[in-house]
Amino acid sequence: MSTPEVRSRGTRLPRTARRSQLLGAAREVFVAQGYHAAAMDEIAERAGVSKPVLYQHFPGKRELYLALVEQHSAEVVECLRGAIENTTDNKQRVAGAMGAFFDFIDRENESFRLIFESDLTNDPDVRSRVEAVNEQCGRMVAELIHEETGRPWAECELIGIGLSGMAHVAARYWLQKGRQMPREEAVRLLAGLTWRGIAAIPLQEEHGEDGERPTDRSGEQLDDRPNVPPPVTDLTGLGEGHEVTHRAY
């Protein structure tokens, strides 16, 4: 991890630009030291501002940390959504989803540590945001499985959560071990494993004309669990002071 440079003082900036600068300085300190060891004095110095200027934008260290978690939570979700919406081919979407986690985690600023390695998950607000990221990413992957197999939503959601968790854990391990293989090769391995697993899931057949409950390809009768994705918290736009909205998938 490189040592960030301290910005020079004295430059007047518009409020939005100053806020962005402060968030950037805070991210560097929190990523390097974690929440508990970080100090507002150091963040102000890193940003090249006085502490009163820092407190004009953020009333305290916790609020500053939450703003960063919200900002980078939205980035994770947007990174994954962009990869999935880039194609209509589900096999390519799976590869894109795996690649999105690697792309986010391999960023130079290491902002992933604020989401996937936070040392403040005992705080209910931080925990709820981190859980919302995991849930929304998992549900986007679950949509691919649901579209490909038609299985009950509860099954697809569980598998989606598991696969998205596997992706970010594997990407962090890959980074921790010094990128022992090219990123593209690592993504190809995980995407191949994931797609083969999805392809092995029995397709759910639709109800027949006689109204009988559906069966899978083995002929086993399935239950009547809900098969429609429920609403999911949408994190897009967080980090800019927007309210959390809900979006149905």
Helices and strands as residue ranges (DSSP letters): H 15-37, H 40-47, H 51-57, H 61-85, H 90-105, H 112-116, H 124-149, H 153-176, H 183-199, E 231-234, E 245-248
